[in-house]
Amino acid sequence: MDKYLIVLEKSETGFSAYSPDVVGCVPTGATLEETTEQMRSALALHLADVENCPQPRGIDAYLEALRDSEGETFFLTHIPLDQVLIRVCSKKFVGGVRSR
């Protein structure tokens, strides 16, 4: 199963989240728990489009994303998604290359 990095950042009004692999998926929330739940929902919607499902880029890209992070505090977390959705998305990639 593919694993996506999720970055949760503290902001002045609560928290925001993003994944370097999933452009445009940037939910916010008042609490860490609310933001995590918002991220779970947002990722499910973004990854449901299996034709445009992004492939995780790996640790080097993740380290670069963390270096570029504007937040003073950030958290890494595992957010479980629907296993069927992940399997469908994963089938779009063969040997690290997107299949057509």
C-alpha positions as CSV (number, residue, x, y, z in Angstrom):
1,M,0.0,0.0,0.0
2,D,1.3,3.5,-0.9
3,K,1.9,5.8,2.1
4,Y,1.6,9.6,1.8
5,L,3.3,12.0,4.0
6,I,0.8,14.3,5.9
7,V,2.2,17.5,7.5
8,L,0.1,19.1,10.2
9,E,1.1,22.7,11.1
10,K,0.1,24.9,13.9
11,S,-1.3,28.3,12.8
12,E,-2.6,31.4,14.6
13,T,-6.2,30.1,14.4
14,G,-5.7,26.3,14.8
15,F,-4.0,23.9,12.4
16,S,-3.6,23.2,8.7
17,A,-2.6,20.0,6.9
18,Y,-1.1,19.2,3.6
19,S,0.6,16.4,1.7
20,P,3.5,17.2,-0.7
21,D,2.1,14.6,-3.0
22,V,-1.5,15.8,-3.2
23,V,-1.6,19.3,-4.6
24,G,-4.5,21.4,-3.5
25,C,-5.4,19.2,-0.5
26,V,-5.0,21.7,2.4
27,P,-7.7,21.4,5.0
28,T,-7.8,23.4,8.3
29,G,-9.3,22.9,11.7
30,A,-9.5,24.4,15.1
31,T,-7.9,21.4,16.8
32,L,-5.4,18.7,15.7
33,E,-8.2,16.1,15.8
34,E,-10.5,18.2,13.6
35,T,-7.7,18.9,11.1
36,T,-6.8,15.2,11.0
37,E,-10.4,14.2,10.3
38,Q,-10.7,17.0,7.6
39,M,-7.5,15.7,6.0
40,R,-8.8,12.1,6.0
41,S,-11.9,13.3,4.1
42,A,-10.0,15.6,1.8
43,L,-7.5,12.9,0.9
44,A,-10.3,10.4,0.2
45,L,-11.8,12.8,-2.3
46,H,-8.5,13.7,-4.0
47,L,-7.5,10.0,-4.3
48,A,-10.9,8.9,-5.5
49,D,-9.9,10.3,-8.9
50,V,-7.8,7.3,-9.9
51,E,-6.9,8.7,-13.3
52,N,-5.1,11.6,-11.6
53,C,-4.1,9.8,-8.4
54,P,-0.6,11.0,-7.4
55,Q,2.2,8.6,-6.6
56,P,4.0,9.2,-3.4
57,R,7.4,10.8,-4.2
58,G,9.5,9.4,-1.4
59,I,11.6,10.5,1.5
60,D,13.8,13.0,-0.3
61,A,10.8,15.0,-1.5
62,Y,9.3,14.8,1.9
63,L,12.5,16.1,3.6
64,E,12.5,19.0,1.2
65,A,8.9,19.8,1.9
66,L,9.6,19.8,5.6
67,R,12.5,22.2,5.1
68,D,10.3,24.5,3.1
69,S,7.5,24.4,5.7
70,E,6.5,27.8,7.0
71,G,5.0,26.5,10.3
72,E,7.1,26.7,13.5
73,T,5.6,23.4,14.6
74,F,4.6,20.5,12.5
75,F,3.5,16.9,13.0
76,L,3.7,13.8,10.9
77,T,0.8,11.4,11.2
78,H,-0.7,8.3,9.7
79,I,-4.2,8.8,8.5
80,P,-5.8,5.5,7.5
81,L,-8.0,5.7,4.4
82,D,-10.5,3.2,2.9
83,Q,-8.3,0.2,2.0
84,V,-10.3,-0.5,-1.2
85,L,-9.7,3.1,-2.4
86,I,-5.9,2.7,-1.8
87,R,-5.8,-0.6,-3.6
88,V,-7.6,0.8,-6.6
89,C,-5.3,3.8,-6.7
90,S,-2.2,1.6,-6.3
91,K,-3.2,-0.5,-9.3
92,K,-2.6,2.6,-11.4
93,F,1.1,2.3,-10.9
94,V,3.4,-0.5,-12.0
95,G,7.0,-0.6,-10.9
96,G,6.9,3.0,-9.8
97,V,5.6,4.1,-13.2
98,R,2.0,5.1,-13.8
99,S,0.3,2.5,-16.0
100,R,-2.2,3.6,-18.7
